[in-house]
C-alpha cells in the first residue's frame, strides 16, 4: 500500500474516532473531498443509504451515529482484517461491539472500501453483514437504549 494512501486512511480513521468522541464532526469534514460520496448498503437513511457532497456526508455520518451508535453506553470498533490496499484506497472488515448497561452486547459486522484523492476521502462504501440483527436489537430493546438524538 502506498504510504500516501495509508496515511490518508489513518488520518481519516483517527478523525472519525475523534469526531465521534467529541461530537465535533468538523474534524471528519477536514478529511473529506468537497464531492465525497458515502454509501452504506442494505439499510435506509438515517443509518444507511447514499449521500453525496461534503456537508451532506457530514450530516449523514452524524445522523447515523445519533440514530444507532449513541443509543449505547459504549462503542468498541475493531478491524478484523486489513486494511488491504486496492487501487486508490483500502478495504477492510470490522466489528463494532456495542454495550448498554443491563443488555447483552451487540456486535455489528461489516466491511468497507475507502478511496482517497489528494489525501482526502472521496468515496466510502460500507456493507453491513448483519444489519437485520442490529435493527431487531434496536426494536427489541428500544425502551432500554438511550433515545435517538
Buried (B, 14 or more C-beta within 10 A) or exposed (E): BEEEBBEBBEBBBEBBBEBBEEEEBEBBBEBBBEEBBBBBBBBEEBBBBEBEBBEBBBBBBBBBBBBBBBBBEEBEBEEEEBBEBBEBBBBBBBBBBBEBEEBEEBBBBBBBBBBBBEEBBBBBBBBBBBBEBBBEBBEEBEEEBEEEE
